[in-house]
Every structure is written in C-alpha cells, then in structure tokens.
Amino acid sequence: MTVMQCSYRDYTITTEIIEHPGNPTPWAGGCRLTDGSGRTTRRLALPVDHAFMADLENAQRASIAHGKWLVDQCVDHGRNLFAEAA
C-alpha cells in the first residue's frame, strides 16, 4: 500500500489507511500528524460518516484533507492534537 505524505504549516501529514477486506468499502481513512519538534499524534480517523471508501486513492486524499483541517484547528483555534501523558 502506498503512503501519502505532505507538509503543511510546519506539520507533516501522513496517511494511515486501514484495509477491511471483504467489505464493499474496505478503506478506512485516517492520518497521523507530526509537528516541527517531532511529536506525533495517534491515528486520527476520518469522521464516521466519511471514514470508509471504496477506492484507496480517494481514502488517501480525504485523509490528507482531514489532516490539513486538523492542523488548521490546532494552529488557528488552539485545538490540542497530542494526547497528554497520564
């Protein structure tokens, strides 16, 4: 499987697609974000109503777009993307 990656606003967005063989929509979109200091998020899934797709390329593109939206939420609105240590 090909992994897509892009840089956006000093973050690296990497797709993390999960395959569910045998389903008509086997590709579950998601991504990981890495900030400039090297911190990486857990896998951040697409919203449930858009998470599963029939085409791998569409799942990858949607995952990159979702990652960009998450970065915007973090940078512009202060949303914390990184899990706090327990």
ChimeraX attribute file (.defattr): number of C-alpha atoms within 10 A of each C-alpha:
attribute: neighborCount
match mode: 1-to-1
recipient: residues
	/A:1	7
	/A:2	10
	/A:3	10
	/A:4	16
	/A:5	17
	/A:6	13
	/A:7	14
	/A:8	15
	/A:9	11
	/A:10	12
	/A:11	19
	/A:12	21
	/A:13	25
	/A:14	21
	/A:15	28
	/A:16	22
	/A:17	24
	/A:18	16
	/A:19	16
	/A:20	12
	/A:21	9
	/A:22	7
	/A:23	11
	/A:24	11
	/A:25	15
	/A:26	19
	/A:27	22
	/A:28	23
	/A:29	29
	/A:30	25
	/A:31	26
	/A:32	20
	/A:33	27
	/A:34	19
	/A:35	18
	/A:36	10
	/A:37	8
	/A:38	10
	/A:39	11
	/A:40	17
	/A:41	14
	/A:42	13
	/A:43	15
	/A:44	18
	/A:45	21
	/A:46	19
	/A:47	11
	/A:48	9
	/A:49	6
	/A:50	12
	/A:51	18
	/A:52	25
	/A:53	19
	/A:54	13
	/A:55	13
	/A:56	20
	/A:57	14
	/A:58	14
	/A:59	25
	/A:60	25
	/A:61	14
	/A:62	20
	/A:63	28
	/A:64	27
	/A:65	16
	/A:66	21
	/A:67	26
	/A:68	21
	/A:69	12
	/A:70	20
	/A:71	25
	/A:72	15
	/A:73	14
	/A:74	14
	/A:75	13
	/A:76	9
	/A:77	10
	/A:78	10
	/A:79	12
	/A:80	12
	/A:81	19
	/A:82	14
	/A:83	9
	/A:84	6
	/A:85	4
	/A:86	3
